[in-house]
Amino acid sequence: MICAAEASGAPVVRQNPGRTEMVDFLCLGVRHFSAMMLTILRLLTLIPATLRVGSELALENLALRQQLAVLNRHGLRPRLWRSDRIFWLLLSRYWVDWKEALVIVKPDTVLRWHRKRFASYWARLSGQNGSGRPGKDREIRDLVRKMAKSNPFWGAPRLHGELLKLGIDISERTVSRWMPRRTNPPSQGWRAFLDNHVSELVSIDFLTVPTATFRVLFVLIVLAHDRRRIVHFNVTEHPSAEWTAQQMVEAFCNGESPHYLMRDRDGVYGSTFRDRVKALDIEEVVIAPHSPWQSPYVERVIGTLRREVLDHVVVLGEAHLRRIVRSYVSYYHGARTPLALEKDAPEPRCVQPPKEGRVIEISEVGGLHHRYERRAA
């Protein structure tokens, strides 16, 4: 109590002078002991801080050395290796102030590396046990897309039923997900439309042929689209609407008239021609001006007629030209095998096996072309 009073600075009443020196000594010892313990405690609290500062300096030194190693690599723009990314990922976990020492990349980049590494780690773990829905073959997916493209009016249930008949067991939901998305209503393709109407289409056009006496003759070609058959042809020196209309009557005199007639905008197809075609219950389809490519079938036949016959003969007159064209039309229908008909003739030819005899050569179109058949000896 006396020491505490002295320590506080308050006046002390000494009732026993004999014990004064002993009390003063004890108070002085307690005071020095308290100061020493306080100093020791303060030193002990500074040790972790000193160690922490030293470790932070070491980590900062390590981080700067690693970045210098990256910058010393060859190249204008040093690339970070996988080991560099792993180094910064580990450093960011054990050092709070790692962002302050990072110079060559942004801290957000390191965080992005960490997220990517985390995702790949768990993705690899998830794929090891083989659980989950089984993966489907790419061939099946391509087949679904091909079927959906070829059949625009089919939905997922119809496609799924067709796949089940092929022994492909997948869910209807998977089929729906693999089908291509359509932004427009389903519509058939031009190929399907033309295949459904090709038997009802014919095209007509003229070609000019110079003669030996420098006259110009006109050949009218009427072509059916279904088997590329030349339904009718005729030759004249002075084509007119009346003459052309009469050719349409002769071409379809048996009553089997087509539904559509495709032609260009030549002036020869006048009102007389149009009235006659309408009387035959045929609807005209007129192509755009100066667009022969819109009527490709008859244009191709005309080109074939020129290349294979007319470019190799000198026409003497109408009768001569009519005879040449008639001969070629006979060869064209019965012998020629165009690519458009899968190497078959407009009038289908049968395949003759070797057992039917030896091959003989038959002259066609005055020897310009030949036909080959098998005949028994």
C-alpha positions as CSV (number, residue, x, y, z in Angstrom):
1,M,0.0,0.0,0.0
2,I,2.9,2.3,0.8
3,C,4.6,1.6,-2.5
4,A,1.5,2.1,-4.4
5,A,0.9,5.5,-2.7
6,E,4.5,6.5,-3.5
7,A,4.1,5.4,-7.0
8,S,1.0,7.5,-7.4
9,G,2.9,10.6,-6.0
10,A,0.7,11.1,-2.9
11,P,2.2,12.1,0.4
12,V,3.1,9.1,2.6
13,V,3.0,9.2,6.4
14,R,5.8,7.2,7.9
15,Q,4.6,5.8,11.2
16,N,7.6,3.5,11.6
17,P,10.9,5.2,10.7
18,G,12.9,2.0,11.4
19,R,11.3,0.2,8.5
20,T,11.6,3.1,6.0
21,E,14.8,1.9,4.3
22,M,13.5,-1.6,3.8
23,V,10.3,-0.3,2.3
24,D,12.1,2.0,-0.1
25,F,14.3,-0.8,-1.3
26,L,11.4,-3.1,-2.0
27,C,9.5,-0.4,-3.9
28,L,12.5,0.3,-6.0
29,G,13.0,-3.4,-6.9
30,V,9.4,-3.8,-7.9
31,R,9.6,-0.7,-10.1
32,H,12.7,-1.9,-12.0
33,F,11.3,-5.4,-12.4
34,S,8.0,-4.1,-14.0
35,A,10.0,-2.0,-16.5
36,M,12.2,-4.9,-17.5
37,M,9.2,-7.2,-18.0
38,L,7.5,-4.6,-20.1
39,T,10.6,-4.2,-22.2
40,I,10.8,-8.0,-22.7
41,L,7.2,-8.3,-23.7
42,R,7.6,-5.5,-26.2
43,L,10.6,-7.3,-27.7
44,L,8.7,-10.5,-27.9
45,T,5.9,-8.8,-29.8
46,L,8.3,-7.3,-32.2
47,I,9.8,-10.7,-33.2
48,P,6.8,-11.9,-35.3
49,A,6.6,-8.5,-37.0
50,T,10.3,-8.7,-37.8
51,L,10.0,-12.2,-39.2
52,R,6.9,-11.1,-41.2
53,V,8.7,-8.2,-42.7
54,G,11.6,-10.4,-43.6
55,S,9.4,-13.0,-45.2
56,E,7.5,-10.3,-47.1
57,L,10.8,-8.9,-48.4
58,A,11.9,-12.3,-49.4
59,L,8.6,-13.0,-51.3
60,E,8.7,-9.6,-53.0
61,N,12.3,-10.3,-54.0
62,L,11.3,-13.7,-55.3
63,A,8.4,-12.2,-57.3
64,L,10.6,-9.5,-58.9
65,R,13.3,-12.1,-59.8
66,Q,10.7,-14.3,-61.5
67,Q,9.4,-11.4,-63.6
68,L,12.9,-10.5,-64.6
69,A,13.5,-14.0,-65.7
70,V,10.4,-13.8,-67.9
71,L,11.5,-10.5,-69.4
72,N,15.0,-11.8,-70.1
73,R,13.6,-14.5,-72.4
74,H,14.1,-14.1,-76.1
75,G,11.5,-12.4,-78.2
76,L,9.9,-9.0,-78.5
77,R,7.0,-10.0,-76.3
78,P,8.0,-12.7,-73.8
79,R,5.3,-15.4,-73.4
80,L,4.3,-16.7,-70.0
81,W,4.8,-20.4,-69.6
82,R,2.6,-22.7,-67.6
83,S,5.1,-22.7,-64.8
84,D,4.9,-18.9,-64.6
85,R,1.1,-19.1,-64.1
86,I,1.4,-21.7,-61.5
87,F,4.0,-19.7,-59.6
88,W,1.7,-16.6,-59.4
89,L,-1.3,-18.8,-58.5
90,L,0.6,-20.2,-55.5
91,L,2.1,-16.8,-54.6
92,S,-1.4,-15.2,-54.5
93,R,-2.6,-17.8,-52.0
94,Y,0.2,-17.3,-49.5
95,W,1.1,-13.6,-49.8
96,V,-1.5,-10.9,-49.2
97,D,0.4,-8.0,-51.0
98,W,1.3,-10.0,-54.1
99,K,-0.5,-7.4,-56.3
100,E,1.9,-4.7,-55.5
101,A,4.9,-6.6,-56.8
102,L,3.2,-7.7,-60.1
103,V,4.3,-5.7,-63.1
104,I,4.3,-7.8,-66.3
105,V,0.6,-8.7,-66.1
106,K,-2.5,-7.3,-64.5
107,P,-3.8,-8.8,-61.2
108,D,-7.1,-9.6,-62.9
109,T,-5.2,-11.8,-65.3
110,V,-3.9,-13.9,-62.4
111,L,-7.4,-14.2,-61.0
112,R,-8.6,-15.3,-64.4
113,W,-5.9,-18.0,-64.5
114,H,-7.0,-19.2,-61.1
115,R,-10.7,-19.5,-62.2
116,K,-9.7,-21.3,-65.4
117,R,-7.4,-23.6,-63.5
118,F,-10.2,-24.3,-61.0
119,A,-12.7,-25.1,-63.8
120,S,-10.2,-27.4,-65.6
121,Y,-9.4,-29.2,-62.4
122,W,-13.0,-30.0,-61.6
123,A,-13.8,-30.8,-65.2
124,R,-11.0,-33.4,-65.2
125,L,-12.2,-34.9,-61.9
126,S,-15.8,-35.0,-63.2
127,G,-14.7,-36.9,-66.4
128,Q,-12.7,-39.6,-64.7
129,N,-15.5,-41.7,-63.4
130,G,-17.4,-41.8,-66.7
131,S,-20.7,-40.8,-65.1
132,G,-23.3,-38.6,-66.8
133,R,-25.1,-39.0,-70.1
134,P,-23.2,-40.9,-72.7
135,G,-21.8,-38.8,-75.6
136,K,-23.4,-39.3,-79.0
137,D,-21.5,-40.0,-82.2
138,R,-20.9,-37.0,-84.5
139,E,-22.1,-39.2,-87.4
140,I,-25.6,-39.4,-85.8
141,R,-25.7,-35.6,-85.3
142,D,-24.7,-35.0,-89.0
143,L,-27.4,-37.5,-90.0
144,V,-30.1,-35.6,-88.0
145,R,-29.1,-32.3,-89.6
146,K,-29.1,-33.8,-93.1
147,M,-32.5,-35.3,-92.6
148,A,-33.9,-32.0,-91.3
149,K,-32.5,-30.2,-94.2
150,S,-33.8,-32.7,-96.8
151,N,-37.3,-32.7,-95.1
152,P,-38.1,-29.2,-94.2
153,F,-41.7,-30.1,-93.2
154,W,-40.6,-32.7,-90.6
155,G,-40.5,-32.0,-86.9
156,A,-38.6,-33.6,-84.1
157,P,-41.2,-36.4,-83.5
158,R,-41.2,-37.4,-87.2
159,L,-37.4,-37.4,-87.4
160,H,-37.1,-39.3,-84.1
161,G,-39.4,-42.0,-85.4
162,E,-37.3,-42.4,-88.6
163,L,-34.2,-42.7,-86.5
164,L,-35.8,-45.4,-84.3
165,K,-36.5,-47.4,-87.5
166,L,-32.8,-47.1,-88.4
167,G,-31.8,-48.6,-85.0
168,I,-30.6,-45.3,-83.6
169,D,-31.8,-45.0,-80.0
170,I,-31.7,-41.4,-78.9
171,S,-34.2,-39.2,-77.2
172,E,-36.6,-37.0,-79.0
173,R,-35.3,-34.0,-77.0
174,T,-31.8,-34.7,-78.3
175,V,-33.1,-34.8,-81.9
176,S,-34.9,-31.4,-81.3
177,R,-31.7,-29.9,-79.9
178,W,-29.6,-31.1,-82.9
179,M,-32.1,-29.9,-85.5
180,P,-31.0,-26.6,-87.2
181,R,-33.1,-23.6,-86.1
182,R,-35.2,-22.0,-88.8
183,T,-36.0,-18.3,-88.9
184,N,-38.4,-18.6,-91.8
185,P,-41.4,-21.0,-92.3
186,P,-40.4,-24.3,-93.8
187,S,-40.3,-24.5,-97.6
188,Q,-39.4,-27.1,-100.2
189,G,-36.3,-26.5,-102.3
190,W,-36.2,-25.6,-105.9
191,R,-35.0,-29.1,-106.8
192,A,-38.1,-30.7,-105.1
193,F,-40.4,-28.2,-106.8
194,L,-38.9,-28.8,-110.2
195,D,-38.9,-32.6,-109.8
196,N,-42.7,-32.4,-109.0
197,H,-43.4,-30.3,-112.0
198,V,-40.8,-31.3,-114.5
199,S,-43.2,-33.6,-116.4
200,E,-45.5,-30.6,-116.9
201,L,-42.8,-28.2,-118.3
202,V,-41.8,-27.6,-121.9
203,S,-39.5,-25.0,-123.3
204,I,-39.3,-23.5,-126.8
205,D,-36.6,-21.5,-128.6
206,F,-35.2,-20.7,-132.0
207,L,-31.7,-21.2,-133.4
208,T,-30.4,-19.7,-136.5
209,V,-28.4,-21.7,-139.2
210,P,-26.6,-20.1,-142.2
211,T,-26.8,-21.9,-145.5
212,A,-24.4,-22.3,-148.4
213,T,-26.1,-19.4,-150.3
214,F,-25.9,-17.1,-147.3
215,R,-29.5,-17.4,-146.3
216,V,-30.5,-17.7,-142.6
217,L,-32.9,-20.5,-141.6
218,F,-34.6,-20.7,-138.3
219,V,-35.1,-24.0,-136.4
220,L,-37.8,-24.1,-133.7
221,I,-37.1,-26.6,-130.8
222,V,-39.8,-27.8,-128.4
223,L,-38.2,-29.6,-125.5
224,A,-39.9,-31.6,-122.7
225,H,-38.1,-31.3,-119.4
226,D,-38.8,-34.7,-117.9
227,R,-36.5,-36.8,-120.1
228,R,-35.0,-34.0,-122.2
229,R,-37.1,-35.2,-125.2
230,I,-37.4,-33.0,-128.3
231,V,-41.1,-33.1,-128.7
232,H,-41.2,-31.2,-132.0
233,F,-39.0,-29.3,-134.3
234,N,-39.4,-27.5,-137.7
235,V,-37.5,-25.3,-140.0
236,T,-38.5,-22.0,-141.7
237,E,-36.9,-19.0,-143.3
238,H,-39.6,-16.6,-142.2
239,P,-40.9,-17.3,-138.7
240,S,-44.1,-15.6,-137.7
241,A,-46.6,-15.7,-134.9
242,E,-49.0,-17.7,-137.0
243,W,-46.4,-20.2,-138.0
244,T,-45.1,-20.6,-134.4
245,A,-48.7,-21.1,-133.1
246,Q,-49.3,-23.8,-135.7
247,Q,-46.1,-25.6,-134.5
248,M,-47.6,-25.7,-131.0
249,V,-50.7,-27.3,-132.4
250,E,-48.7,-30.0,-134.2
251,A,-46.5,-30.6,-131.2
252,F,-49.5,-31.4,-128.9
253,C,-52.0,-32.7,-131.3
254,N,-52.5,-35.9,-129.4
255,G,-54.1,-34.0,-126.5
256,E,-51.2,-34.5,-124.0
257,S,-50.4,-30.8,-123.6
258,P,-48.1,-29.6,-120.8
259,H,-49.3,-27.3,-118.0
260,Y,-46.5,-24.7,-118.4
261,L,-44.6,-23.4,-121.5
262,M,-41.3,-21.5,-120.9
263,R,-40.2,-19.0,-123.5
264,D,-38.2,-15.8,-123.9
265,R,-39.6,-12.4,-124.9
266,D,-39.0,-12.7,-128.7
267,G,-41.4,-10.6,-130.8
268,V,-42.4,-13.7,-132.8
269,Y,-44.5,-14.8,-129.9
270,G,-47.3,-12.4,-130.7
271,S,-51.0,-12.2,-129.8
272,T,-51.9,-15.0,-132.3
273,F,-49.4,-17.3,-130.6
274,R,-50.5,-16.4,-127.1
275,D,-54.2,-17.0,-128.0
276,R,-53.4,-20.4,-129.5
277,V,-51.4,-21.5,-126.4
278,K,-54.2,-20.3,-124.1
279,A,-56.7,-22.3,-126.2
280,L,-54.5,-25.4,-125.6
281,D,-54.9,-24.8,-121.8
282,I,-51.1,-24.1,-121.5
283,E,-49.9,-21.4,-119.1
284,E,-46.9,-19.3,-120.4
285,V,-43.9,-18.7,-118.2
286,V,-41.9,-15.8,-119.7
287,I,-38.2,-15.4,-118.6
288,A,-36.6,-12.1,-117.8
289,P,-35.2,-10.0,-120.7
290,H,-31.7,-11.0,-121.9
291,S,-31.6,-14.0,-119.5
292,P,-31.2,-17.2,-121.5
293,W,-29.8,-18.9,-118.4
294,Q,-33.4,-18.9,-117.0
295,S,-34.3,-21.5,-119.6
296,P,-31.2,-23.7,-119.4
297,Y,-32.5,-27.0,-120.8
298,V,-33.5,-25.9,-124.2
299,E,-30.4,-23.7,-124.5
300,R,-28.2,-26.7,-123.7
301,V,-29.9,-28.8,-126.3
302,I,-29.4,-26.0,-128.9
303,G,-25.7,-25.8,-127.9
304,T,-25.4,-29.6,-128.2
305,L,-27.1,-29.6,-131.7
306,R,-24.6,-26.9,-132.9
307,R,-21.5,-28.6,-131.5
308,E,-22.3,-32.2,-132.5
309,V,-23.9,-31.6,-135.9
310,L,-24.4,-28.1,-137.4
311,D,-20.8,-27.0,-136.9
312,H,-19.6,-29.9,-139.1
313,V,-21.9,-29.6,-142.1
314,V,-22.8,-27.0,-144.8
315,V,-26.5,-26.6,-145.0
316,L,-27.8,-26.4,-148.5
317,G,-31.5,-25.5,-147.8
318,E,-34.5,-26.1,-145.7
319,A,-35.1,-29.7,-146.8
320,H,-31.4,-30.5,-146.2
321,L,-31.4,-28.9,-142.7
322,R,-34.7,-30.6,-141.8
323,R,-33.2,-34.0,-142.8
324,I,-30.0,-33.4,-140.8
325,V,-31.9,-32.3,-137.7
326,R,-34.3,-35.3,-138.0
327,S,-31.4,-37.7,-138.2
328,Y,-29.8,-36.1,-135.1
329,V,-33.0,-36.2,-133.1
330,S,-33.4,-39.9,-133.8
331,Y,-29.8,-40.4,-132.6
332,Y,-30.3,-38.1,-129.6
333,H,-33.4,-39.9,-128.4
334,G,-32.3,-43.5,-128.9
335,A,-28.5,-43.5,-128.5
336,R,-27.0,-40.5,-126.8
337,T,-26.3,-40.8,-123.1
338,P,-26.3,-37.3,-121.4
339,L,-25.0,-36.7,-117.9
340,A,-28.4,-35.2,-116.8
341,L,-30.1,-38.6,-117.3
342,E,-27.4,-40.6,-115.4
343,K,-25.7,-41.8,-118.6
344,D,-29.0,-43.0,-120.1
345,A,-30.8,-41.9,-123.3
346,P,-34.1,-40.0,-123.4
347,E,-35.6,-43.2,-124.6
348,P,-34.0,-45.6,-122.0
349,R,-31.5,-48.1,-123.3
350,C,-31.1,-51.5,-121.7
351,V,-27.8,-52.9,-120.6
352,Q,-26.5,-55.7,-122.8
353,P,-24.3,-58.2,-121.0
354,P,-21.3,-59.8,-122.8
355,K,-23.2,-63.1,-123.3
356,E,-25.5,-61.5,-125.9
357,G,-22.7,-61.5,-128.5
358,R,-20.1,-59.3,-130.0
359,V,-20.1,-55.5,-130.2
360,I,-21.1,-54.0,-133.6
361,E,-20.9,-50.4,-134.7
362,I,-23.9,-48.6,-136.2
363,S,-23.5,-45.3,-138.0
364,E,-25.6,-42.4,-137.0
365,V,-26.1,-38.8,-138.4
366,G,-24.3,-39.6,-141.6
367,G,-21.2,-41.0,-139.8
368,L,-20.7,-38.1,-137.4
369,H,-21.7,-40.4,-134.5
370,H,-22.1,-44.1,-133.9
371,R,-24.1,-46.4,-131.8
372,Y,-22.8,-49.6,-130.3
373,E,-24.8,-52.7,-129.6
374,R,-24.3,-56.4,-129.0
375,R,-25.5,-58.9,-131.6
376,A,-25.4,-62.6,-131.7
377,A,-23.0,-64.1,-134.3
